[in-house]
Amino acid sequence: MPEAYIVEAVRSPVGRKKGGLSKVHSADLGAHAIKGLIERAGIDPGIVDDVVFGCVDSVATQAGDIARTCWLAAGYPEHVPGVTIDRQCGSSQQAVHFAAQGVMSGTQDVVVAGGVQNMSMIPIGASMIAGKTSVSEIHFLGRWVGPNATAINRSTSFTAPK
């Protein structure tokens, strides 16, 4: 069975809520990271078999297939497909797992995997509050979503800033 390797890794800059990156379209954030990845890896973007991205809330600027939108916003070839995964706080991790599975199965050779979320534009849980008007309903959802992120952070040894 073929083995899968992470050849290169990059991330977008980290910003503050309502900070300098808050108005940047999610596709542009993802495109920036993809461009950096392709450049650092030194590969021809035309050899990429797929783009797999995680995104918790596929609404507004993250609607549709944000993985493919990021790829196209980066200016890369249209023949490369993309798929977006929503597995909540584990979305990007799942994207990497699916990419590895594609390579290990022998059906793909090069896959770009990652994730995108602009928390200032699309706060976590935004897709669950569509149509809600009560502040108490929105606050409840915020508390409901929070423990999930904490549980995943604990299981992967990451800590959330206080």
C-alpha positions as CSV (number, residue, x, y, z in Angstrom):
1,M,0.0,0.0,0.0
2,P,1.3,3.5,-0.9
3,E,2.3,5.7,2.0
4,A,1.0,9.3,2.4
5,Y,3.3,12.1,3.5
6,I,2.7,15.7,4.6
7,V,5.2,17.4,2.3
8,E,4.7,21.0,3.4
9,A,2.5,23.0,5.8
10,V,1.4,26.7,5.9
11,R,-1.3,28.7,7.6
12,S,-2.9,32.1,7.2
13,P,-1.9,34.9,9.5
14,V,-3.8,34.9,12.8
15,G,-5.9,38.0,13.4
16,R,-8.0,39.5,16.1
17,K,-11.8,39.6,16.1
18,K,-12.8,42.6,14.0
19,G,-9.1,43.2,13.3
20,G,-7.2,43.7,10.1
21,L,-8.2,40.4,8.5
22,S,-11.8,40.5,9.5
23,K,-13.0,41.9,6.2
24,V,-10.9,39.5,4.1
25,H,-13.1,37.1,2.1
26,S,-12.7,33.5,3.2
27,A,-11.7,32.4,-0.3
28,D,-8.9,35.0,-0.3
29,L,-7.7,33.7,3.1
30,G,-7.6,30.2,1.8
31,A,-6.1,31.2,-1.5
32,H,-3.2,32.9,0.3
33,A,-2.4,29.8,2.3
34,I,-2.7,27.6,-0.9
35,K,-0.4,29.9,-2.8
36,G,2.2,29.7,0.0
37,L,1.9,25.9,0.2
38,I,2.4,25.4,-3.6
39,E,5.3,27.9,-3.6
40,R,7.0,26.3,-0.6
41,A,6.5,22.7,-1.9
42,G,7.9,23.8,-5.3
43,I,5.3,21.9,-7.3
44,D,3.4,22.5,-10.5
45,P,-0.2,23.2,-9.4
46,G,-1.4,21.3,-12.4
47,I,-0.4,18.0,-10.8
48,V,-2.7,18.4,-7.9
49,D,-5.4,15.8,-7.9
50,D,-7.8,17.3,-5.4
51,V,-8.3,20.1,-2.9
52,V,-9.9,19.0,0.4
53,F,-10.8,21.7,2.9
54,G,-12.7,21.7,6.2
55,C,-15.1,24.6,7.0
56,V,-17.4,24.6,9.9
57,D,-20.1,26.9,8.6
58,S,-20.5,26.9,4.8
59,V,-22.7,30.0,4.7
60,A,-22.3,33.5,3.3
61,T,-18.6,34.0,2.2
62,Q,-17.9,30.4,2.9
63,A,-20.9,29.0,1.0
64,G,-20.7,26.5,-1.8
65,D,-17.5,24.6,-2.2
66,I,-15.1,26.9,-0.5
67,A,-12.2,24.5,-1.1
68,R,-12.5,24.8,-4.9
69,T,-13.3,28.6,-4.6
70,C,-10.0,29.1,-2.6
71,W,-8.1,27.1,-5.3
72,L,-9.6,29.2,-8.1
73,A,-9.1,32.4,-6.2
74,A,-5.4,31.5,-6.0
75,G,-5.4,31.5,-9.8
76,Y,-4.7,27.8,-10.2
77,P,-5.9,25.4,-12.9
78,E,-9.7,24.8,-13.4
79,H,-9.3,21.1,-14.0
80,V,-8.5,20.5,-10.3
81,P,-11.6,19.6,-8.3
82,G,-12.3,20.5,-4.7
83,V,-14.5,19.3,-1.8
84,T,-15.5,21.0,1.4
85,I,-16.1,19.0,4.6
86,D,-18.0,20.0,7.7
87,R,-17.1,17.9,10.6
88,Q,-17.4,20.8,13.0
89,C,-14.2,21.5,15.0
90,G,-12.5,18.5,13.4
91,S,-13.2,19.6,9.8
92,S,-9.6,20.5,8.8
93,Q,-8.2,17.4,10.5
94,Q,-10.8,15.3,8.6
95,A,-9.7,16.9,5.4
96,V,-6.1,15.8,6.0
97,H,-7.3,12.3,6.8
98,F,-9.4,12.1,3.6
99,A,-6.4,13.4,1.6
100,A,-4.1,10.7,3.1
101,Q,-6.8,8.1,2.3
102,G,-6.8,9.2,-1.3
103,V,-3.1,8.9,-1.6
104,M,-2.9,5.6,0.3
105,S,-5.6,4.0,-1.8
106,G,-3.5,4.8,-4.9
107,T,-6.3,6.9,-6.5
108,Q,-4.5,10.2,-5.9
109,D,-0.9,11.3,-5.9
110,V,-0.9,14.9,-4.7
111,V,-3.7,16.4,-2.6
112,V,-3.9,19.9,-1.0
113,A,-5.7,19.6,2.4
114,G,-6.6,22.2,5.0
115,G,-9.4,24.4,6.1
116,V,-10.7,27.9,6.2
117,Q,-12.9,30.0,8.5
118,N,-13.2,33.7,8.9
119,M,-14.6,33.9,12.5
120,S,-15.2,37.7,12.3
121,M,-17.4,37.3,9.2
122,I,-18.9,33.9,10.0
123,P,-18.7,33.2,13.8
124,I,-18.8,29.6,14.7
125,G,-22.4,28.3,14.8
126,A,-23.6,30.9,12.3
127,S,-25.3,28.3,10.2
128,M,-27.3,27.2,13.3
129,I,-28.6,30.6,14.2
130,A,-30.1,31.4,10.7
131,G,-33.6,32.6,11.4
132,K,-33.0,33.1,15.1
133,T,-33.8,36.6,16.4
134,S,-33.6,36.1,20.2
135,V,-30.4,37.0,21.9
136,S,-31.0,34.2,24.4
137,E,-31.2,31.7,21.5
138,I,-28.0,32.9,20.0
139,H,-26.2,32.9,23.4
140,F,-27.4,29.4,24.1
141,L,-25.9,28.2,20.8
142,G,-22.6,29.8,21.7
143,R,-22.4,27.9,24.9
144,W,-23.5,24.7,23.1
145,V,-20.8,25.0,20.5
146,G,-18.0,25.9,22.8
147,P,-17.5,22.6,24.7
148,N,-17.1,20.8,21.4
149,A,-14.1,22.9,20.5
150,T,-12.6,22.4,24.0
151,A,-13.1,18.7,23.8
152,I,-11.2,18.5,20.5
153,N,-8.5,20.8,21.7
154,R,-7.9,18.6,24.8
155,S,-7.8,15.5,22.7
156,T,-5.2,16.9,20.4
157,S,-3.1,18.7,23.0
158,F,-3.9,22.2,21.7
159,T,-5.0,24.8,24.2
160,A,-7.4,27.7,23.4
161,P,-6.3,31.2,24.4
162,K,-8.1,32.7,27.3
